[in-house]
Amino acid sequence: MKKIDYKNYKKPSDFMSFKQGENRIRILSSGAIGFQHGMRTAKNFVNLGMCPENQDCIHCKKGYEPKLVWKWIIFDFEDMRVKLLDAGPMIGNQVAGVLGTKHGDPKDYDILIARI
């Protein structure tokens, strides 16, 4: 346990959130790809869950189009914690496609992701 610093307190999260500049991560899992439903509200994005990709999907019937998502368990070097990376096509295609093809399994090296 550690003491709470009330002046610099940040809400802890199990999800990766990229800060401005370079973010160093290490992928720990094999990863998964699938379709996820969501709905944008005035203030934020509401996750409606994964799409079963069949005719029985209640969200597809309501007109909510699923988006392609990639998920990995990663290690975040910024706060030295294991987290879930929930990525869209920009990061997902680069990690799974470009990096995997050129450099092999992304679990074998650190990845720098720049947020501009």
C-alpha positions as CSV (number, residue, x, y, z in Angstrom):
1,M,0.0,0.0,0.0
2,K,1.1,3.5,-0.6
3,K,0.1,6.9,0.7
4,I,-2.4,9.0,-1.3
5,D,-1.0,12.2,-2.8
6,Y,-4.1,14.4,-2.7
7,K,-2.5,17.2,-4.8
8,N,-1.6,14.9,-7.7
9,Y,-4.3,12.2,-7.4
10,K,-5.2,10.4,-10.6
11,K,-8.1,8.0,-10.7
12,P,-6.6,4.5,-11.3
13,S,-7.8,2.6,-14.3
14,D,-7.3,-0.9,-15.7
15,F,-7.6,0.4,-19.2
16,M,-4.7,2.0,-21.2
17,S,-5.1,5.7,-21.8
18,F,-2.4,7.3,-24.0
19,K,-1.0,10.6,-22.8
20,Q,0.5,13.3,-25.2
21,G,3.9,12.3,-26.5
22,E,5.5,8.8,-26.5
23,N,3.9,5.9,-24.6
24,R,5.9,2.8,-24.1
25,I,4.0,-0.5,-23.7
26,R,4.8,-4.2,-23.9
27,I,2.1,-6.6,-25.2
28,L,1.7,-9.5,-22.8
29,S,-1.2,-11.5,-24.4
30,S,-2.0,-13.0,-27.8
31,G,-4.8,-10.5,-28.4
32,A,-8.3,-10.7,-29.7
33,I,-10.2,-9.1,-32.6
34,G,-14.0,-8.6,-32.8
35,F,-16.9,-6.3,-33.3
36,Q,-18.1,-4.1,-30.4
37,H,-21.3,-2.0,-30.2
38,G,-21.3,1.5,-28.7
39,M,-23.3,4.6,-28.6
40,R,-22.0,8.2,-28.5
41,T,-23.8,10.5,-26.0
42,A,-23.4,14.2,-25.5
43,K,-20.6,13.7,-22.9
44,N,-19.0,10.3,-23.6
45,F,-19.1,6.9,-25.3
46,V,-21.2,4.1,-23.9
47,N,-20.0,0.6,-24.5
48,L,-23.0,-1.7,-25.4
49,G,-20.9,-4.9,-25.5
50,M,-19.4,-7.2,-28.0
51,C,-21.4,-8.2,-31.1
52,P,-22.2,-11.9,-31.5
53,E,-22.0,-11.4,-35.3
54,N,-25.3,-13.2,-36.0
55,Q,-28.9,-12.4,-36.8
56,D,-29.9,-12.5,-33.1
57,C,-27.9,-9.4,-32.1
58,I,-30.3,-7.0,-30.4
59,H,-28.0,-4.0,-31.0
60,C,-27.7,-4.6,-34.7
61,K,-31.5,-4.9,-34.9
62,K,-31.7,-1.5,-33.3
63,G,-29.4,0.0,-35.9
64,Y,-26.2,0.3,-33.8
65,E,-23.4,-0.5,-36.2
66,P,-20.6,-2.5,-34.6
67,K,-17.0,-1.3,-34.8
68,L,-13.9,-3.5,-35.3
69,V,-11.8,-3.6,-32.1
70,W,-8.5,-5.2,-31.0
71,K,-7.8,-6.1,-27.4
72,W,-4.5,-6.9,-25.7
73,I,-3.3,-7.2,-22.2
74,I,-0.3,-4.9,-21.9
75,F,2.2,-3.6,-19.5
76,D,2.2,0.3,-19.2
77,F,5.7,1.5,-18.4
78,E,4.4,5.0,-17.4
79,D,2.8,3.7,-14.1
80,M,4.3,0.2,-14.1
81,R,0.9,-1.6,-14.3
82,V,-0.7,-4.3,-16.3
83,K,-3.7,-2.9,-18.2
84,L,-6.2,-3.7,-21.0
85,L,-5.5,-2.0,-24.4
86,D,-8.8,-1.6,-26.2
87,A,-7.7,-0.3,-29.7
88,G,-9.4,0.8,-32.9
89,P,-8.2,0.3,-36.4
90,M,-5.4,2.9,-36.3
91,I,-3.4,1.1,-33.6
92,G,-4.9,-2.4,-34.1
93,N,-3.9,-2.7,-37.7
94,Q,-0.4,-1.4,-37.0
95,V,0.3,-3.7,-34.1
96,A,-1.3,-6.8,-35.6
97,G,-0.3,-6.2,-39.2
98,V,2.7,-4.0,-39.8
99,L,4.7,-4.8,-36.6
100,G,3.8,-8.4,-36.5
101,T,4.8,-8.9,-40.2
102,K,8.0,-7.0,-40.0
103,H,9.3,-7.8,-36.5
104,G,7.5,-11.0,-35.5
105,D,5.4,-11.5,-32.3
106,P,4.8,-8.1,-30.6
107,K,5.1,-9.8,-27.2
108,D,8.9,-10.0,-27.8
109,Y,9.7,-6.2,-27.8
110,D,8.5,-2.9,-26.4
111,I,6.3,-0.6,-28.5
112,L,6.3,3.2,-28.6
113,I,3.0,4.8,-29.5
114,A,3.1,8.5,-30.1
115,R,0.0,10.6,-29.3
116,I,0.1,13.9,-31.1
